[in-house]
Amino acid sequence: MTTAKPPVFRFAPSPNGYLHLGHAYSAIMNHRLAEARGGRFLVRIDDMDQGRARPAYEDAIFEDLAWLGLDWAEPVRHQSAHIPDYLDALDRLDRMGLIRRSVATRREIAAGADVAAAAGTPWRRDPDGGWCVPEDDLFLPPEVLRKRRETNAPATLRLKMADALARLDAPLTFREESDGPAGETGDVALDPALWGDVVLGRSDVPGSYHLSVVIDDAAQAVTHVVRGRDLFYATAIHRLLQHLLGLPTPVYHHHRLILDETGRKLSKSQGDTSLRELRAKGATPSDIRRMIGC
């Protein structure tokens, strides 16, 4: 008779700024559910972007989590220590014929979108509002493409979505324990095609969020992914990558977001008040829990 392994939850912040109330809510939710189910709570450091990651921010993450009264299993996984894992996944997808290399810059992509809109054939936008970017030769001059390919110019690695979907013999679903943005719960099916040829890596970053998160979750045997509703639709990409790479599928729980007074999601990049600032003003862990409703 086999004994079921305890569930595994994780909180995976990026060390590119201080934690705010939204991070506190997600961390507390993961920790609380892990305790209630007799599971393990992990902290993972999403430091793939070494250009923005700072040791001081990482130290502050651990300090803030401990101040909130949370503890976690060791060792802590750092994405920057597992780059070969992401490169191997990219190589596997490439050998399947599912990776295309785009040498278009962000400025050229924006210009191409403008030209298409003016011609009455606008590009689609993905669920995050970004462009579903077509093949380079549809909007870049041939001589530009030839020169960049000959000189091995920096490239963005994109999943060939149509080819990837052709490998499916049934719709992909996932188990949603909470309610999605439109009340979705239970077994949910989402369409990865909405994302177009999504970015999986770049010359300077060997794995995008979408690729690294599924590799990390599998490597750490994460059974329950508890995160904000802003990532609900991205689960379609993650399920597709799990299928292509033969990885297990966690149970998902997309919780409500902590918003500011205007209804905007809190963000480090927008300079929203950090836990560090609230602590300096005298806030206690109990105050934080009251502020976020947990």
HELIX and SHEET records of a PDB file:
HELIX    1   1 LEU A   21  ALA A   36  1                                  16    
HELIX    2   2 PRO A   55  TRP A   67  1                                  13    
HELIX    3   3 GLN A   79  ALA A   81  5                                   3    
HELIX    4   4 ILE A   83  ARG A   95  1                                  13    
HELIX    5   5 ARG A  106  ALA A  118  1                                  13    
HELIX    6   6 ASP A  136  LEU A  138  5                                   3    
HELIX    7   7 PRO A  142  GLU A  150  1                                   9    
HELIX    8   8 MET A  161  LEU A  165  1                                   5    
HELIX    9   9 PRO A  192  TRP A  195  5                                   4    
HELIX   10  10 TYR A  209  ALA A  219  1                                  11    
HELIX   11  11 ARG A  229  LEU A  231  5                                   3    
HELIX   12  12 THR A  235  LEU A  245  1                                  11    
HELIX   13  13 LEU A  275  ALA A  280  1                                   6    
HELIX   14  14 PRO A  285  ILE A  292  1                                   8    
SHEET    1   A 3 VAL A   8  PHE A  11  0                                        
SHEET    2   A 3 ARG A  40  ILE A  45  1                                        
SHEET    3   A 3 ALA A  73  HIS A  78  1                                        
SHEET    1   B 3 ILE A  99  SER A 102  0                                        
SHEET    2   B 3 THR A 156  LEU A 159 -1                                        
SHEET    3   B 3 VAL A 199  ARG A 202 -1                                        
SHEET    1   C 2 THR A 173  GLU A 176  0                                        
SHEET    2   C 2 GLY A 186  ALA A 189 -1                                        
SHEET    1   D 2 HIS A 224  GLY A 228  0                                        
SHEET    2   D 2 VAL A 251  HIS A 255  1                                        
END                                                                             
